[in-house]
Amino acid sequence: MKGKSRVLVVAPQPFFSPRGTPFSVYYRTLVMAGKGLSIDLLTYGQGEDVSIPGVRILRIPAFRFLGTVRIGPSPLKFFLDGVLFFRMIGALLRRRYRFVHAHEEAVFLALFLKPLFRYRLVYDMHSSLPQQMTNFRFTRSRFWIGLLERLERSALRRSDAVITICPELAEYALAVGVPADRHFLIENSLFDPVKLARAEAEGGDEPPFPVAEDGPLVVYAGTFEAYQGIDLLLGAFARLGGRAPGARLLVVGGAPEQVEETRRAAAALGLGERCAVHGRIPVAAARRLLDSADLVVSPRISGTNTPLKLYELMARGVPLVATRIRSHTQVLDDETAILVDPDPESMAAGIAAALDDGETRERIAAAARERYREHYGREAYEGKIGALLGRVL
């Protein structure tokens, strides 16, 4: 296989950007290149090049004057996908690829061109695109959502292989009609350090703000989108009262305008110095912060995709309180986390119970670490990629 099979990976994302790119694109490409494939990675102009032997990065113009590409659907992404489509035609005219590996909405572009260029197609399905429209509050139009549903089902049925990233998506793909031998469940469960092409490091491993050490530290690290349940978390912390004396809440990861809005919400609830809110920080600093936390929380209120950060928390043995919704329970159970109903009172009770019982925190952290090792670690991930390549090559 080495030196003989060239693959086109199409990733409609600012590759690589920890703020806006699912890390799965990096790890899929890294592992496939390690198995001897020569890869052309076609992506947006925004982002940073990474160093992966056997991978050539092709970019469309950055169009930075139009703004920064954010997570989720947007008019800017629709425009960039149009430019990506024509750049993809150029790549296909110049080279013959063994297969095209299309991430997310790039599958629609690849599906349109497939009869002309006669390649095999892998659909890397990270989420249900119609569901994204509602999760990110982009549109509630029945027409557009219905159209996306039809396109998505067509893509699932006509692709030569389909990757899903969580059991919920796997069940959906199989129910739509994807044959079992063309479906591959490959979770986004790796988190090795990303090798940027530039020489300088991404930043230190210390958080760029003081962290209180005079009481138990509860940490939320992630985006501040509505489905993440930040308001639920703040409400829960306001209800703790004397059940967790001295506990501090640190909320990290939002855009500047989201940080200000969250600070105002915390002040309105009377949290004062008990709650600190900060923006995005380097990955290394975030990992150091999580390791120093007494407890990490995931208050997500909707969605079915498993958050990437769950796998890293499991592997690092960090005790976790999470809402009992499908996003979490596909991976977590009562042995590996403290699961609570998605409401402020239940979250407050879960946080208080966890902070009061160090033995329980140690038990669930150890169980989560073992679960990760058995089902989601590097060896398991590479085996799943190997099975996929065996199908499409």
N, C-alpha and C positions, 0 to 999 in steps of 0.2 A: 504493500500500500504506500510506503514511504516514497515521496517524490513523484507519485503517479496520479494521485487523486486531488483535483483542485475543487474547492467548494466556495460558493458565494454565500456569505452570511449577510443578511439585510436587517439592520437594526435601526428603526426610526426613533432614535434617542440621541441625546448629547453624549456620545461615547468618547471618553469615559469621564463621568462627572458624578461623584458620590451624592450630589444634591438632586440629580435628576435621572440617573440611569440605574435600572435594576442591575445589580451585580451579576445576575445570571448570564448576561451577554458575555461578560468577561470570562466567567468560569466555564461556560459551554465551549467557548472558543479556545481557551487554554487547554482543556482536556482533549478536545478533538485534535488540536495541533500536536499535542503530546503523543497521539496515536498515529502520527505520520501523515496527516492531511495538510495540504497547502491551502491556505485560506485567504480569500479576499473579503475583508469586512467593510461593507458599505454602510455609511452612517451619516449623521448630521455633521455640519461644520463646527458647531460648538462642542467643546469637550477637550480632553487631553489625550494625546497618543500614549499607548501603553507598549511595553516591551514584551512581545511573545514571539519566540522563534517560529518561523513558518507562517506568520500572519502579516498581511499587507493591509493597511488601513486606507480606504478610499473615502473621501469626504465631499459633500456638496458644500457650496459657500456657506459661511457662518450666518450672514444676514443679521449681524449683531444690532444693527440700527433698528431692527424690528422688535427687539426685546430679548429677554432670556427665556429659553424653553423650560417650562415647568412640568411637573408631574401631572398626568391626566390630559384629557382632550382639550384642545384650544384651537382658535382660528389660525394661530401661528403654526401649529403642528400640521394642520391641513395643508397650508401653503408649502411647508417644507416637504411633506410627503409627495406633493406634486413634483417638486424639483427632484426628489429622490427617485421618482418613477423614471424620469428621463435619463438620469445618471445610471440607473439600473439597466436600461436598454443599451446604453453605451458599453457597459461592462460585458453584457451578454453578447454583443456583436464582436467584441475583441477576443473573448476566450470561450472555450467550451467547458462547462462545469459538470461534474458528476451529479451534484444536486444543489439546490438552493435551499438554504435554511432561513426561513422568514420568521422574524419575531413580531408578535402582535399584529397591528394593522398592515404591516408589510406583506402579509399573506394575500391580501386582496390584489396588490400590485403584481405579486408573483403568479397568482392564479390566472390573471388576465394574460400574462405573457407566456405561460406554460405551453399552450398549444403551438405557439410560433417557434419557441426555442427547444422544446421537447426535453426538458430536464425533469428529474424527479424532485418532488417538493416536500420539505419538512415544515410543518406549521408548529412553531413554538408558541403555545397558547398560555400566556401569563395571567390572563383574566378574560372574563366575558365582556366584550366591548360594549354591548348594550347596557350591561350593568354599570360600566364605568361612566356612562352618560348620566346616570342618576346619582351614583356615588359622589361624583365631582360636581353635581348640580349644573351640568352643562346644558341639558335640555330634558324636558318631559314630553316632548312631542311624540305622540303615538306613531306618527308616520315615520319619523327618522329612526326611532327605536325599533319599530317593526322592520324597516328596511335593513338595519344592521343585523337584526336577528336572522333574517333570511340569508344575508351574505355570509354570516358566520357559520351557519349550518352548511351552506354550500362549500365553504372552505374546508370544514371538517371532513365532509364526505369525499371531496375530490383530492385531498392531499395524500401523498404516498405514505407519510408517517405523521403522527400527531403527538407532540409532547404536551402534557399538562403538568402543572406544578403542585397540585394538591388534590386530595380525594374528591372534593366537591366538583372541581372541573373535570376530573376523570369520569365521574358518574354521568355528568352532563354529556361529555363527548361520546361515551359509549351508548347513552340513551338516544342520541341524535342519529347514530348509525355507524360510528367508526368501528370497524372490525377490531377485535381484541388483539390480533397479531400486528395491527398497524398503530396501536396506541402504546405510549410509553410514559409512565408516571415518573418524572425526574424532578424532585423537589429542589428548590433553590437553597441548598443546605451547606454550601461551601462559603468560606469567608477568609481564605488565605490573603495575606497582604497583596494589594494590587501593585504591580511593577510599572510605575510611570516611566515614560521614555525620558523625561527631563531629569536632570541630575539631582536637583534639590529635593529635600524631603517635603511631605505634605504638611508638616507642622509637628510641634512637640506632642508629647503624650500627657502633658498636664493641662487640665481644663483652663481656658483663658479667663477665669473668674474665681473668686474665693469660694470654697466649699465649707459650709459650717460643720464643725466637728463636736458640737455640744449637745447632740441628741441623735436619735436614730434617723438615718437618711433614707428617704423614699425617692426614687428617681423614675421619671418618665423621659425617654429619649426617642424621638421620632418626629414625623411631620405633624403639623398642626391642622390637617384637614378635618372637616366636620365629622367624618366617620370615625376618627380616632378617639372621640369621646373625651376631649380635654375638659369640656364643661362638666361632664359627669365626674371626672377626677377631682376638679376643684370643689364641686359640691360635696363629694365624699370627704375630702380633707376638712372642709368646714364643719362636718358632722362628727368628726373624731372626738372633739372636746377632750375630756379627761381620760378617754380610753387609751390614748397613746401620748402621754405627757412628754413634751420636749421634741416630738417628732417634727422633722423638717421635710418639705416637699421641694424637689428641684425638677423643673420642667424645661427640657432642652430640645431645640431642633427646629424652631419655626422661622419663617421669613420675618424681616423687621416689622412689617405692619401687623403680622400675626402675634408677634411678641408683645407689642404695645397693647393690642386688644386683649390678650390674655392677662397681662399685668393689671389692666383696668378691671377685668372680671374678678381677679383674685382680691383686689383691693375692695371691690364692692361686697365681697363675701366676708370681709374683715380678717383675711388671712395674714395681712401685715408681713412681718419678718419671718413668719413660718413658711412662706412660699417664695421661692425665687424663680424667675422665668428668664431664659436666655435663648439666643438664636443658635444657628448651626455652628458646630465645632468640628475640628478635624476628627477623622475616624479613630486615630490612635488615642486622642484625648477622650473621646466618647467611651472607648473600651476601658480606659483607666478609670473613668468615672463609674461605669457599671460595676467594675470590680470592687470599688470602695463603698458601694451602696449596701445598706442593710436589706433593702427590698427594692425590687423593680416592679413597676406596674404597667399593664397593657389594658387600658380602659375602652378599647374599640367597641363601638356600638352597632356596626353593620359591616356587611361584606362577607365574602366566602373564601377569599384567598388567604393563605397562611402568611403572616408577616415574616419577611426574611429574618428579622432580628430574633425571632423565637429560637431558631436553630443555633444561633450564636450564644444566646443566653443559656440554652440547654447544655451546649458543649462546654461553656465556661463555668457551669455549676452555680448560676446566679438564681437565688430564690425569687419566685415570680407570683404575683397576684394578677389574674386575668379574668376578663368577663367570659361567661359561659355561652359563647356564640360559636357558630360553625367555623369561623376563621381560626379560632383557637383550639377547639376540641378535635379538629382533624389530626392534631399533633399532640396536644396536651390532654391529660386526664387528671383525676384527683390524686394520682400517685406522683405526678411530676409537676404539679402547680396547685395553688389555692385558687379554685374557680368560684366565681361569684356571679350573681345575676347582674345584668347591665343597668343598674340603678344606683344612685348615690349612697343610699343606706346600706345596701349589700356590699358595695365596694368599701365603705367605711368599716363595716364589721370585719371584712376579710383582711384589710390592712391592720386593724387593731389586733386581731387574732394572731396574725403572722408575726408582728413585732413583739407580741407578748410571749411567743413560744419559739425560742431559738432551736430547740430540738426538731420541731416540725420544719423549720426553714432548712436545716441541714439535711433532713431526710428527703424532702422533695428535690433539693438541688442535686443530691447524689443520684437519685432515681432518674432525673432528667439527663444528667451527664451520661449515664449508662444507656438510656434509650437512644440518645444521639449516636453514641458509638456503634450501636448495633444496627441502626436503620438508616442513618443519614450521613455518616462520616465519609471520608475521602474514598475509601475502598468501595463502599456501596455505590457512591456517585459514579465512579469510573466504570463500574460494572454495568450500570444502567446506560451510560453513553456507549459503551461497547456493544450492548444489545441493539441499540438504535442503529449504529453504523452497520452492524451485521444485516439489518433489514434493508437499508437504503443503498448500500454498496453492492 
